[in-house]
């Protein structure tokens, strides 16, 4: 499903009206009609329902006026609360406001809040996709009243106080029961915490032309629902372990051998036929105990408990053997290890997944990306991405689509931005994941994800699709675990155990 940034939503509206000649009143009329349909559904047969429609200035308020007219035509007389006075209602919205007045619909102007809640449904038409920041008086007084009314709330296009780009929310943002959004869902409606404020999201057609290819910026969409079933077909009946994919893993150090275990088992659970996990010699006994189904490659570490720069040739000797290199989980920050990672990443000619501590090599600058010879995936969370682009966590969160847009300019690999939800970007496309939950915010789950990703690449799935699939399956496994153990009880090992069941749902047809 295609989704839009704030700028794209504005551009779609402008092109439709200014270049394609579609009257703004037509689009507004269609929008209000769709909102009214959902309102009637939410009223669910209430006898003589009482509906409040709160209208701000601009197109959202205009959509609210149309909604009122449509409901009136169905025998429901709503009360309109218009924050702007009549003389301040402009453009297409004024056209429908005057029609409401002609029908003698109840219209209350100004800042005065209702003295009591006498409504069965409130329609939020205060603010649209242009909002960002915080709400001020009198808007926050109205949004507080909406939230405290204790009745279902239907938002027009986007709940007032939700940022259409970042998903950030104002302190008094409207928490809707449902949101009817025009044409296409907005990116911020799928990013947390904004997603939680939208309730049920209903995208509706209102007459926009098919001009998505003319919109500026990256193409944002949700993960295709047929992706897992298309890619997770059963292996051939005559397959064998070498054909099922071979993963070479460089991971772990003193105190973080669990990361090596988690990513290795993630690769195996996702279907890889063989794994070789490189192990610092002093830690190899731990690897051997925990990786019963995988092999290890001992790398001399002089008792230090982390990889050395001169391990390069030992590891490189397996480049021809493997189908993918996974590097980074739990490696630590020792300079010798960072230099080893740099040499391995720049010289491997097989696809490579670079995760966690492996991303340290990019802190010196982006020029390294263009020197990687093979298809590659990087998997940063906000902190790791910030270290690469020299931005702090709050800036990335507040400007997420813009940051991704700038990052992808000239970046040749696949980016897996660990957001809520995670987004996978390649070339001019960004795919927003639709599975997963906050229970996955626990140690080791990122290592499992990296392993799943490498496992899928080893089986011959192209890096962009493998990344999307891994993120989706990882999230689905988390969703399965949460049903039994809750958010706080979820462990990375639980996710590992759930992966086979999730995959089986798609590959057994």
DRENTOR-582339 format. One record per residue (C-alpha): residue number from 1; residue in three letters; z negated, y, x negated. Coordinates in Angstrom, 3 decimals. Each point is the difference from the previous one (the first is absolute). Last residue first. Layout:
<atoms>
resi / resn / Z / Y / X
NUM / ALA / Z / Y / X
...
</atoms>
This chain:
<atoms>
resi / resn / Z / Y / X
509 / UNK / -1.430 / -24.350 / -0.450
508 / UNK / -2.508 / -0.662 / -2.770
507 / UNK / 0.682 / 2.793 / -2.497
506 / UNK / -1.439 / 2.839 / 2.080
505 / UNK / -3.352 / -1.271 / 1.250
504 / UNK / -0.313 / -2.018 / -3.217
503 / UNK / -0.147 / 3.236 / -1.982
502 / UNK / -3.086 / 1.157 / 1.903
501 / UNK / -1.694 / -3.403 / -0.321
500 / UNK / 0.730 / -0.188 / -3.721
499 / UNK / -1.348 / 3.545 / -0.610
498 / UNK / -3.384 / -0.537 / 1.678
497 / UNK / -1.649 / -1.714 / -2.972
496 / UNK / 0.983 / 2.798 / -2.340
495 / UNK / -1.278 / 2.605 / 2.450
494 / UNK / -3.371 / -1.733 / 0.083
493 / UNK / -0.070 / 0.040 / -3.817
492 / UNK / 0.466 / 3.773 / 0.111
491 / UNK / -3.142 / 0.272 / 2.103
490 / UNK / -0.442 / 1.152 / 3.609
489 / UNK / -3.567 / 0.168 / 1.300
488 / UNK / -0.095 / 3.763 / 0.459
487 / UNK / 3.058 / 0.167 / 2.240
486 / UNK / -0.865 / -2.891 / 2.267
485 / UNK / -0.197 / -3.651 / -0.952
484 / UNK / 1.998 / -1.885 / 2.615
483 / UNK / 2.484 / 2.543 / 1.358
482 / UNK / -0.126 / 1.802 / -3.353
481 / UNK / 1.507 / -3.017 / -1.767
480 / UNK / 3.182 / 0.006 / 2.093
479 / UNK / 0.510 / 3.738 / -0.433
478 / UNK / -0.416 / -0.348 / -3.757
477 / UNK / 2.610 / -2.765 / -0.062
476 / UNK / 2.321 / 2.254 / 2.008
475 / UNK / -0.530 / 2.788 / -2.528
474 / UNK / 0.887 / -2.254 / -2.939
473 / UNK / 3.036 / -1.263 / 1.923
472 / UNK / 1.207 / 3.577 / 0.615
471 / UNK / -0.637 / 1.227 / -3.546
470 / UNK / 1.707 / -3.063 / -1.445
469 / UNK / 3.012 / 0.348 / 2.294
468 / UNK / 0.539 / 3.650 / -0.825
467 / UNK / -0.313 / -0.667 / -3.745
466 / UNK / 2.320 / -3.008 / 0.153
465 / UNK / 2.556 / 2.044 / 1.952
464 / UNK / 0.119 / 2.688 / -2.656
463 / UNK / -0.161 / -2.495 / -2.905
462 / UNK / 2.773 / -2.299 / 1.196
461 / UNK / -1.234 / -3.425 / 1.111
460 / UNK / 0.845 / -2.737 / -2.509
459 / UNK / -3.072 / -2.197 / 0.208
458 / UNK / -1.499 / 1.759 / -3.030
457 / UNK / 0.165 / 3.293 / 1.943
456 / UNK / -2.062 / -1.579 / 2.785
455 / UNK / -2.643 / -1.257 / -2.422
454 / UNK / -0.140 / 3.353 / -1.791
453 / UNK / -0.774 / 1.758 / 3.269
452 / UNK / -2.590 / -2.572 / 1.003
451 / UNK / -1.682 / 0.424 / -3.375
450 / UNK / -0.083 / 3.782 / 0.258
449 / UNK / -1.531 / -0.305 / 3.472
448 / UNK / -2.712 / -2.357 / -1.239
447 / UNK / -0.871 / 2.459 / -2.761
446 / UNK / -0.218 / 2.785 / 2.583
445 / UNK / -2.378 / -2.135 / 2.062
444 / UNK / -2.277 / -0.516 / -2.988
443 / UNK / -2.791 / 2.403 / 0.846
442 / UNK / -0.195 / 1.277 / 3.565
441 / UNK / 1.964 / 2.409 / 2.176
440 / UNK / 1.742 / -2.842 / 1.846
439 / UNK / -2.544 / 0.364 / 2.806
438 / UNK / 1.668 / 3.295 / 0.858
437 / UNK / 2.857 / -1.755 / 1.756
436 / UNK / 3.365 / -1.642 / -0.599
435 / UNK / 3.425 / -0.067 / 1.645
434 / UNK / 2.632 / 2.612 / 0.870
433 / UNK / 1.289 / 0.992 / -3.432
432 / UNK / 1.903 / 3.256 / -0.425
431 / UNK / 3.412 / -0.367 / -1.637
430 / UNK / 1.352 / 2.893 / -2.074
429 / UNK / 3.738 / 0.272 / -0.730
428 / UNK / 2.109 / 2.224 / -2.270
427 / UNK / -0.299 / -2.066 / -3.212
426 / UNK / -2.852 / -2.420 / 0.571
425 / UNK / -3.320 / 0.626 / 1.737
424 / UNK / -2.702 / -2.318 / 1.349
423 / UNK / -2.824 / 1.595 / 1.985
422 / UNK / -3.497 / -1.441 / 0.432
421 / UNK / -1.847 / 0.819 / 3.214
420 / UNK / -2.420 / 1.488 / -0.812
419 / UNK / 1.439 / 0.770 / -3.424
418 / UNK / 0.761 / -2.243 / -2.922
417 / UNK / 3.300 / 1.506 / -1.110
416 / UNK / 2.312 / -2.886 / -0.903
415 / UNK / 2.774 / 1.724 / -1.945
414 / UNK / 3.169 / -1.927 / -0.805
413 / UNK / 1.882 / 1.090 / -3.103
412 / UNK / 2.526 / 2.614 / -1.094
411 / UNK / -1.991 / 3.266 / 0.374
410 / UNK / 2.449 / 2.918 / -0.145
409 / UNK / -1.423 / 1.720 / 3.059
408 / UNK / -2.446 / -2.610 / 1.345
407 / UNK / -3.027 / 1.967 / -1.155
406 / UNK / 1.061 / 3.204 / 1.734
405 / UNK / 0.488 / -1.690 / 3.372
404 / UNK / -3.189 / -2.036 / -0.423
403 / UNK / -1.946 / 3.204 / -0.633
402 / UNK / 1.590 / 1.703 / 3.032
401 / UNK / -0.819 / -2.961 / 2.247
400 / UNK / -3.629 / -0.104 / -1.260
399 / UNK / -0.841 / 3.681 / -0.023
398 / UNK / -3.641 / -0.016 / 1.093
397 / UNK / -0.709 / -3.484 / -1.350
396 / UNK / 1.620 / 0.706 / -3.350
395 / UNK / -1.860 / 3.299 / -0.336
394 / UNK / -3.334 / -1.616 / 0.878
393 / UNK / 0.411 / -2.752 / -2.590
392 / UNK / 0.752 / 2.335 / -2.894
391 / UNK / 3.381 / 0.672 / -1.546
390 / UNK / 1.289 / -0.620 / -3.523
389 / UNK / 3.034 / -2.089 / 1.050
388 / UNK / -1.041 / -3.194 / -1.794
387 / UNK / -3.767 / 0.410 / 0.309
386 / UNK / 0.427 / 0.937 / 3.660
385 / UNK / 1.914 / -3.202 / 0.661
384 / UNK / -2.845 / -1.992 / -1.524
383 / UNK / -2.618 / 1.809 / 2.082
382 / UNK / 2.038 / -0.209 / 3.198
381 / UNK / 0.656 / -3.737 / -0.349
380 / UNK / 2.830 / -1.033 / -2.285
379 / UNK / 2.255 / -3.073 / 0.369
378 / UNK / 3.013 / 0.241 / -2.318
377 / UNK / 3.045 / -2.196 / 0.582
376 / UNK / 2.805 / -0.763 / -2.437
375 / UNK / 3.654 / -0.951 / -0.320
374 / UNK / 0.703 / -0.551 / -3.703
373 / UNK / 0.734 / 2.173 / -3.015
372 / UNK / -2.917 / 2.451 / 0.151
371 / UNK / 0.962 / 3.143 / -1.905
370 / UNK / 0.415 / 2.218 / 3.065
369 / UNK / -3.616 / -0.579 / 1.011
368 / UNK / -1.294 / 1.000 / -3.445
367 / UNK / 1.186 / 3.575 / 0.521
366 / UNK / -2.682 / 0.469 / 2.653
365 / UNK / -2.676 / 1.177 / -2.420
364 / UNK / -3.034 / -0.892 / -2.092
363 / UNK / -1.806 / -1.466 / 3.011
362 / UNK / 2.751 / -2.583 / 0.399
361 / UNK / -1.568 / -2.563 / -2.372
360 / UNK / -3.170 / -0.050 / 2.097
359 / UNK / 1.882 / -1.750 / 2.815
358 / UNK / -0.760 / -3.415 / -1.491
357 / UNK / -3.640 / 0.663 / 0.790
356 / UNK / 0.741 / -0.497 / 3.726
355 / UNK / 3.414 / -1.547 / 0.613
354 / UNK / 3.439 / -0.282 / -1.574
353 / UNK / 2.257 / -2.592 / 1.643
352 / UNK / 2.931 / -0.889 / -2.263
351 / UNK / 3.484 / -1.363 / 0.610
350 / UNK / 1.384 / -1.798 / -3.050
349 / UNK / 1.419 / 1.863 / -2.982
348 / UNK / -3.346 / 0.544 / -1.717
347 / UNK / 0.142 / 2.462 / -2.870
346 / UNK / -1.412 / 3.256 / 1.335
345 / UNK / -2.684 / -1.694 / 2.104
344 / UNK / -1.175 / -2.224 / -2.862
343 / UNK / -0.163 / 2.831 / -2.537
342 / UNK / -1.915 / 2.315 / 2.341
341 / UNK / -2.407 / -2.738 / 1.023
340 / UNK / -0.776 / -0.715 / -3.648
339 / UNK / -0.683 / 3.684 / -0.633
338 / UNK / -2.433 / 0.108 / 2.922
337 / UNK / -1.720 / -3.129 / -1.302
336 / UNK / -0.460 / 1.450 / -3.492
335 / UNK / -1.315 / 3.257 / 1.501
334 / UNK / -2.726 / -1.898 / 1.951
333 / UNK / 0.122 / 1.099 / 3.650
332 / UNK / -0.697 / -3.162 / 1.956
331 / UNK / 2.407 / -2.811 / 0.800
330 / UNK / -1.493 / -0.753 / 3.420
329 / UNK / 3.327 / -0.259 / 1.829
328 / UNK / 2.852 / 1.378 / -2.155
327 / UNK / 3.085 / -2.096 / -0.413
326 / UNK / 2.056 / -2.268 / 2.209
325 / UNK / 3.206 / -1.209 / -1.680
324 / UNK / 2.684 / -1.654 / 2.114
323 / UNK / 2.365 / -2.965 / -0.231
322 / UNK / -1.716 / -1.490 / -3.035
321 / UNK / 1.237 / -2.311 / -2.736
320 / UNK / 2.163 / 2.512 / -1.891
319 / UNK / -2.901 / 2.436 / -0.230
318 / UNK / -2.403 / -2.710 / -1.165
317 / UNK / 0.377 / 0.704 / -3.749
316 / UNK / -0.771 / 3.635 / 0.840
315 / UNK / -3.625 / -0.931 / 0.613
314 / UNK / -0.575 / -1.430 / -3.466
313 / UNK / 2.136 / 2.760 / -1.573
312 / UNK / -2.024 / 2.794 / 1.626
311 / UNK / -3.465 / -1.391 / -0.733
310 / UNK / 0.062 / 2.312 / -3.051
309 / UNK / -1.021 / 2.955 / 2.173
308 / UNK / -3.219 / -1.746 / 0.951
307 / UNK / -1.156 / -1.219 / 3.406
306 / UNK / -3.661 / 0.234 / 0.962
305 / UNK / -3.203 / -1.959 / -0.565
304 / UNK / -0.635 / 1.165 / -3.556
303 / UNK / -0.497 / -3.449 / -1.549
302 / UNK / 2.920 / 0.406 / -2.379
301 / UNK / 2.347 / 0.287 / 3.004
300 / UNK / 2.461 / -2.840 / -0.645
299 / UNK / 2.131 / -0.563 / 3.125
298 / UNK / -0.296 / -3.342 / 1.818
297 / UNK / 2.670 / -0.640 / 2.614
296 / UNK / -1.467 / -1.441 / 3.171
295 / UNK / 1.396 / -2.348 / 2.653
294 / UNK / -0.616 / 0.187 / 3.734
293 / UNK / -1.346 / -2.387 / 2.650
292 / UNK / -3.500 / -0.315 / -1.523
291 / UNK / -0.206 / 3.713 / -0.687
290 / UNK / -3.745 / 0.716 / 0.179
289 / UNK / -1.238 / -2.414 / -2.665
288 / UNK / 2.867 / 0.629 / -2.426
287 / UNK / -0.288 / 3.785 / 0.391
286 / UNK / -3.706 / -0.121 / -0.855
285 / UNK / 0.654 / -2.214 / -3.040
284 / UNK / 2.733 / 2.467 / -1.082
283 / UNK / -2.378 / 2.935 / -0.394
282 / UNK / -0.322 / -0.005 / -3.802
281 / UNK / 3.724 / -0.730 / -0.294
280 / UNK / 1.137 / 2.978 / 2.099
279 / UNK / 1.898 / -1.658 / 2.852
278 / UNK / 3.649 / 0.143 / 1.055
277 / UNK / 0.501 / -1.503 / 3.438
276 / UNK / 2.922 / -2.379 / 0.333
275 / UNK / 0.931 / -0.629 / 3.610
274 / UNK / 2.205 / -2.613 / 1.610
273 / UNK / 1.591 / -0.673 / 3.388
272 / UNK / -0.567 / 3.396 / 1.588
271 / UNK / -0.609 / -0.361 / 3.732
270 / UNK / -2.158 / 2.923 / 1.105
269 / UNK / -3.173 / -1.975 / -0.693
268 / UNK / 1.077 / -0.486 / -3.609
267 / UNK / 0.598 / 3.698 / -0.634
266 / UNK / -3.263 / 0.961 / 1.704
265 / UNK / -1.795 / -2.668 / -2.030
264 / UNK / 1.183 / 1.671 / -3.186
263 / UNK / -0.901 / 3.462 / 1.290
262 / UNK / -3.532 / -1.054 / 0.941
261 / UNK / -0.718 / -1.940 / -3.189
260 / UNK / 1.173 / 2.769 / -2.320
259 / UNK / -2.068 / 2.524 / 1.939
258 / UNK / -3.011 / -2.319 / -0.176
257 / UNK / 0.208 / 0.093 / -3.788
256 / UNK / -1.181 / 3.592 / 0.264
255 / UNK / -3.311 / 0.131 / -1.871
254 / UNK / 1.685 / -0.685 / -3.334
253 / UNK / 3.750 / 0.325 / 0.483
252 / UNK / 2.536 / -0.946 / 2.638
251 / UNK / 3.735 / -0.044 / 0.566
250 / UNK / 3.381 / -0.805 / -1.521
249 / UNK / 1.748 / -2.305 / 2.451
248 / UNK / 3.266 / -1.921 / -0.394
247 / UNK / 1.253 / -1.207 / 3.383
246 / UNK / 2.437 / -2.883 / 0.472
245 / UNK / 1.949 / -0.487 / 3.209
244 / UNK / 0.510 / -2.724 / 2.572
243 / UNK / 2.860 / -1.490 / -2.049
242 / UNK / -2.417 / -1.003 / -2.757
241 / UNK / -2.331 / -1.657 / 2.531
240 / UNK / 2.589 / -2.163 / 1.722
239 / UNK / 2.395 / 0.381 / 2.931
238 / UNK / 1.698 / -2.924 / 1.747
237 / UNK / -1.041 / 0.954 / 3.541
236 / UNK / 1.127 / 3.566 / -0.555
235 / UNK / -2.856 / 2.514 / 0.409
234 / UNK / -0.907 / 1.017 / 3.565
233 / UNK / 1.177 / 3.499 / 0.966
232 / UNK / -2.357 / 2.839 / -0.776
231 / UNK / 2.622 / 2.715 / -0.464
230 / UNK / 1.441 / 0.467 / 3.492
229 / UNK / -3.259 / -0.846 / 1.770
228 / UNK / -1.909 / 2.446 / -2.164
227 / UNK / 2.527 / 2.857 / 0.405
226 / UNK / 0.572 / -0.309 / 3.775
225 / UNK / -2.602 / 2.623 / 0.918
224 / UNK / 1.605 / 2.537 / -2.369
223 / UNK / -2.656 / 1.976 / -1.835
222 / UNK / -0.352 / 3.488 / 1.433
221 / UNK / 2.439 / 2.745 / -0.916
220 / UNK / 0.336 / 3.088 / -2.156
219 / UNK / 3.393 / 1.107 / -1.376
218 / UNK / -0.647 / 2.453 / -2.811
217 / UNK / 0.812 / 3.667 / 0.311
216 / UNK / 2.239 / 2.058 / 2.254
215 / UNK / 1.390 / -1.179 / 3.355
214 / UNK / 3.729 / -0.573 / 0.299
213 / UNK / -0.238 / -3.800 / 0.092
212 / UNK / -2.303 / 0.301 / 3.006
211 / UNK / 2.790 / 1.610 / 2.014
210 / UNK / 0.221 / -2.202 / 3.091
209 / UNK / -0.471 / 2.844 / 2.501
208 / UNK / -3.429 / 0.807 / 1.498
207 / UNK / -0.039 / -0.568 / 3.752
206 / UNK / -3.661 / -0.569 / 0.855
205 / UNK / -0.482 / -3.566 / -1.211
204 / UNK / -3.644 / -1.016 / -0.052
203 / UNK / -2.454 / -1.163 / -2.663
202 / UNK / -3.214 / -1.358 / 1.571
201 / UNK / -3.033 / -0.152 / -2.285
200 / UNK / -3.161 / -1.564 / 1.435
199 / UNK / -2.991 / 1.835 / -1.424
198 / UNK / 1.061 / 2.995 / -2.057
197 / UNK / -3.331 / 0.863 / -1.633
196 / UNK / -0.321 / -3.272 / -1.939
195 / UNK / 3.455 / 0.500 / -1.511
194 / UNK / -1.009 / 3.383 / -1.351
193 / UNK / -2.718 / -1.517 / -2.205
192 / UNK / 2.007 / -1.671 / -1.364
191 / UNK / 3.766 / 0.132 / -0.263
190 / UNK / 2.179 / -1.145 / 2.910
189 / UNK / -0.100 / 3.244 / 1.988
188 / UNK / 0.465 / 1.948 / -3.217
187 / UNK / 3.520 / -1.428 / -0.392
186 / UNK / 1.173 / 1.271 / 3.397
185 / UNK / 1.167 / -2.452 / 2.660
184 / UNK / 3.539 / 0.670 / 1.180
183 / UNK / 1.795 / 1.615 / 2.919
182 / UNK / -2.932 / 1.866 / 1.504
181 / UNK / -3.458 / -1.492 / -0.231
180 / UNK / -2.003 / -1.095 / 3.044
179 / UNK / -3.535 / -0.459 / -1.293
178 / UNK / -2.656 / -2.209 / 1.556
177 / UNK / -3.795 / -0.052 / 0.291
176 / UNK / -0.112 / 3.133 / -2.089
175 / UNK / -2.654 / 1.201 / -2.415
174 / UNK / 0.623 / 3.729 / -0.149
173 / UNK / -0.815 / 1.514 / -3.372
172 / UNK / -3.331 / 1.804 / -0.281
171 / UNK / -0.614 / -0.494 / -3.733
170 / UNK / 3.710 / 0.289 / -0.705
169 / UNK / 1.907 / -3.158 / -0.811
168 / UNK / 1.951 / -1.218 / -3.019
167 / UNK / 2.959 / -2.226 / 0.890
166 / UNK / 1.943 / 1.474 / -2.903
165 / UNK / 3.231 / 1.103 / 1.642
164 / UNK / -0.638 / 0.556 / 3.711
163 / UNK / -3.448 / 1.470 / -0.696
162 / UNK / -2.262 / -0.817 / 2.958
161 / UNK / -1.834 / 2.945 / 1.608
160 / UNK / 1.615 / -0.241 / 3.429
159 / UNK / 1.034 / -3.594 / 0.664
158 / UNK / 3.713 / -0.562 / -0.681
157 / UNK / 3.116 / 0.121 / 2.232
156 / UNK / -1.962 / 0.859 / 3.174
155 / UNK / -3.438 / -1.603 / -0.006
154 / UNK / -1.364 / -1.968 / 2.970
153 / UNK / -3.794 / -0.030 / 0.267
152 / UNK / -2.008 / -2.466 / 2.071
151 / UNK / -3.306 / 1.383 / 1.323
150 / UNK / -3.405 / 0.680 / -1.612
149 / UNK / 0.423 / 3.757 / -0.039
148 / UNK / -1.467 / 0.297 / -3.494
147 / UNK / 3.284 / -0.353 / -1.864
146 / UNK / 1.853 / 2.459 / 2.234
145 / UNK / -2.858 / 2.523 / -0.172
144 / UNK / -0.093 / -0.269 / -3.779
143 / UNK / 3.765 / 0.544 / -0.090
142 / UNK / -0.431 / 3.073 / 2.181
141 / UNK / -2.742 / 1.519 / -2.131
140 / UNK / 2.007 / -0.856 / -3.128
139 / UNK / 2.936 / 2.013 / 1.295
138 / UNK / -2.035 / 3.129 / 0.791
137 / UNK / -0.985 / 0.311 / -2.774
136 / UNK / 1.329 / -1.673 / -3.134
135 / UNK / 1.445 / -3.434 / -0.747
134 / UNK / 0.286 / -1.153 / -3.599
133 / UNK / 2.913 / -0.694 / -2.348
132 / UNK / 3.472 / -0.934 / 1.215
131 / UNK / 1.822 / 0.398 / 3.297
130 / UNK / 3.801 / 0.179 / 0.255
129 / UNK / 0.242 / -3.373 / 1.730
128 / UNK / -1.298 / 1.284 / 3.303
127 / UNK / -2.985 / 1.883 / 1.371
126 / UNK / -1.560 / 0.533 / 3.428
125 / UNK / 1.790 / -2.397 / 2.324
124 / UNK / -2.861 / -2.462 / 0.500
123 / UNK / 0.178 / -1.622 / 3.448
122 / UNK / -3.426 / -0.690 / 1.513
121 / UNK / -0.501 / -2.778 / 2.532
120 / UNK / -2.485 / -0.719 / 2.801
119 / UNK / -1.229 / 3.567 / 0.265
118 / UNK / -2.999 / 1.889 / 1.350
117 / UNK / -1.709 / 0.718 / -3.279
116 / UNK / -2.170 / 3.026 / 0.510
115 / UNK / 0.036 / 3.718 / -0.740
114 / UNK / 3.621 / -0.151 / -1.086
113 / UNK / 0.418 / 1.967 / -3.239
112 / UNK / 0.838 / 3.693 / 0.074
111 / UNK / 2.386 / 0.885 / -2.813
110 / UNK / 2.924 / 1.434 / 1.913
109 / UNK / 2.202 / -0.919 / 2.923
108 / UNK / -0.664 / -2.376 / 2.898
107 / UNK / 3.080 / -1.246 / 1.849
106 / UNK / -0.184 / -1.872 / 3.337
105 / UNK / 3.591 / -0.848 / 0.993
104 / UNK / 1.540 / 2.533 / 2.353
103 / UNK / 3.414 / -1.663 / -0.241
102 / UNK / 1.488 / 3.285 / -1.221
101 / UNK / -2.794 / 0.185 / -2.591
100 / UNK / 0.968 / -3.397 / -1.351
99 / UNK / 3.631 / 1.129 / -0.134
98 / UNK / -1.046 / 3.072 / -1.945
97 / UNK / -1.799 / -2.208 / -2.509
96 / UNK / 3.109 / -2.156 / -0.316
95 / UNK / 2.197 / 2.873 / -1.176
94 / UNK / -2.859 / 1.452 / -2.040
93 / UNK / -0.177 / -3.190 / -2.069
92 / UNK / 3.693 / 0.332 / -0.844
91 / UNK / -0.644 / 3.287 / -1.777
90 / UNK / -3.302 / 1.873 / 0.245
89 / UNK / -3.463 / -0.150 / 1.556
88 / UNK / -1.847 / 3.060 / -1.311
87 / UNK / 0.570 / 2.138 / 3.116
86 / UNK / -1.521 / -2.706 / 2.207
85 / UNK / -3.238 / -0.195 / -1.941
84 / UNK / -0.315 / -2.656 / -2.663
83 / UNK / -2.655 / -2.714 / 0.349
82 / UNK / 1.604 / -1.515 / 3.087
81 / UNK / -2.227 / -2.348 / 1.990
80 / UNK / 2.203 / -1.666 / 2.600
79 / UNK / -1.665 / -1.804 / 2.909
78 / UNK / 1.998 / -2.974 / 1.222
77 / UNK / 1.359 / -0.541 / 3.520
76 / UNK / 1.110 / -3.615 / 0.369
75 / UNK / 2.584 / -0.839 / 2.670
74 / UNK / 2.687 / -1.370 / -2.291
73 / UNK / 1.827 / 3.336 / -0.212
72 / UNK / -3.296 / 1.593 / -1.010
71 / UNK / -0.211 / -2.497 / -2.854
70 / UNK / 3.443 / 1.048 / -1.208
69 / UNK / -0.848 / 3.696 / 0.230
68 / UNK / -3.252 / -0.483 / -1.926
67 / UNK / 1.770 / -2.003 / -2.689
66 / UNK / 2.551 / 2.800 / -0.286
65 / UNK / -2.795 / 2.508 / -0.611
64 / UNK / -1.510 / -2.318 / -2.622
63 / UNK / 3.310 / -0.331 / -1.813
62 / UNK / 0.069 / 3.794 / -0.125
61 / UNK / -3.494 / 0.031 / -1.500
60 / UNK / 1.203 / -2.373 / -2.657
59 / UNK / 3.064 / 2.176 / -0.540
58 / UNK / -1.862 / 3.171 / -0.847
57 / UNK / -3.274 / 1.449 / 1.198
56 / UNK / -2.825 / -2.313 / 0.912
55 / UNK / -0.274 / -1.978 / 3.180
54 / UNK / -2.917 / -2.040 / 1.367
53 / UNK / 1.091 / -2.180 / 2.919
52 / UNK / -2.900 / -1.083 / 2.226
51 / UNK / 0.581 / -2.816 / 2.495
50 / UNK / -2.004 / -0.903 / 3.093
49 / UNK / 1.196 / -3.130 / 1.727
48 / UNK / 0.364 / -0.114 / 3.785
47 / UNK / -0.587 / -3.747 / 0.195
46 / UNK / 0.014 / -1.568 / -3.467
45 / UNK / 3.000 / -2.352 / -0.227
44 / UNK / -0.127 / -0.631 / -3.724
43 / UNK / -0.502 / 3.567 / -1.181
42 / UNK / 1.237 / -1.239 / -3.386
41 / UNK / 3.356 / -1.045 / 1.466
40 / UNK / 0.384 / 3.375 / 1.700
39 / UNK / -0.722 / 1.737 / -3.299
38 / UNK / 2.540 / -2.197 / -1.805
37 / UNK / 2.733 / 1.023 / 2.403
36 / UNK / -1.101 / 3.652 / -0.200
35 / UNK / 0.342 / -0.042 / -3.781
34 / UNK / 3.544 / -1.342 / 0.340
33 / UNK / 0.943 / 2.749 / 2.474
32 / UNK / -1.496 / 2.626 / -2.284
31 / UNK / 2.181 / -1.125 / -2.881
30 / UNK / 3.174 / -0.096 / 2.102
29 / UNK / -0.580 / 3.552 / 1.188
28 / UNK / -0.740 / 1.188 / -3.511
27 / UNK / 3.197 / -1.547 / -1.341
26 / UNK / 2.007 / 1.545 / 2.835
25 / UNK / -1.733 / 3.372 / -0.350
24 / UNK / 0.910 / 0.028 / -3.672
23 / UNK / 3.650 / -0.181 / 1.005
22 / UNK / 2.075 / -2.451 / -2.057
21 / UNK / 2.631 / 1.996 / -1.889
20 / UNK / 0.448 / -2.423 / -2.890
19 / UNK / -0.525 / 2.586 / -2.724
18 / UNK / -2.814 / 2.228 / 1.278
17 / UNK / -1.751 / -2.315 / 2.450
16 / UNK / 0.337 / -3.499 / -1.467
15 / UNK / 0.087 / 1.308 / -3.574
14 / UNK / -3.205 / 1.987 / 0.512
13 / UNK / -1.925 / -2.804 / 1.704
12 / UNK / 0.988 / -2.551 / -2.627
11 / UNK / -0.841 / 2.474 / -2.767
10 / UNK / -3.488 / 0.617 / 1.395
9 / UNK / -0.657 / -3.744 / 0.253
8 / UNK / 1.349 / -0.445 / -3.525
7 / UNK / -2.289 / 2.696 / -1.355
6 / UNK / -3.056 / -1.604 / 1.627
5 / UNK / 0.894 / -3.418 / -1.379
4 / UNK / 1.791 / -2.493 / 2.190
3 / UNK / -0.185 / -3.683 / 0.918
2 / UNK / 2.764 / -2.580 / 0.323
1 / UNK / -1.015 / -3.371 / 1.428
</atoms>
